[in-house]
C-alpha cells in the first residue's frame, strides 16, 4: 500500500483523495473527459485525511478567504 502523501507522515495511505496536501484539487494537465481522469490522486492515512478535510471545510466556510485562485472542493 502507498505511503501517506501528507508531509512528514510515514503511515500507510489507506484513503484515496483528489485533494492535495494543501487542500486543493490538482489537475493532471492531461486532456480528460471526467473528474476521475482530470485530477491527481493522493493517498492519506485516516488521521491525516480527517485533518485535511477539517482544514478544507474551515477554509470554505470563512468569508474572508475567498480571494485565492483555487476553487472550493464543492465547486467542481
N, C-alpha and C positions, 0 to 999 in steps of 0.2 A: 504494500500500500504506500502511496506517496506521502512525503512528509508535509506537515502543515506549512502553508505559504506565508503565514503571519511572521513578521520579523522576530527573531530571537526565540522561536518556538521549535522544538525538535520532536513534538508529538506526531503520531500518525494522523494524516489528513483524511478523516472519515466522512466529512461533509463536503460536497461539491457545490461551488457557488460561482456566480458570474460577477461578484463584487471583488474588486482588487483589495489588497490590504489597506489602502487608503479610503475604501468605501465608495469607489466609483466603478461604473461599468467601463470596461476597456475593450474597445473594438479591435478586431484582429487585423484590420486593414485589407482583408480579402473580400472579394465580391461574394456576398452572401444573400440568401433568399429567406432566411428565417432568423429569429432571435438566437436559436441554438447554434447556428453557424456563424453568426456575426460577432459574438463576444467570446473572449478568452474564458477558460475555466480555471478556477483556483481551488485548492484543497485546504481545508481547515479542520483542526480538531474541534470538538463541540464547544469547548471553553472559549477559544478564540473566535469562532463563528458567532457565538452569542454576544461577545463583547463588540464585535464588528457591527452586528445588526443593531445593537443598542445605540452605538455611536451614529450610525446612519440615520436612524429614526429620530434621534435627538436633533441632528443637523437639519433634517427635512422639516421638522416642526418649528424651528427657530425662524421667525420672520426676518431677522436682520442678516441672515446668512444665505440670501438668495442671489447674491451678485456674482457668484463664481460661474464659470463656463460649463460646469458639469450638470447634466440633468439629474433630477431626483430619480431614484430607482422606480418609483411609481409612474414616471412619465413615459417610460419605454413600453 
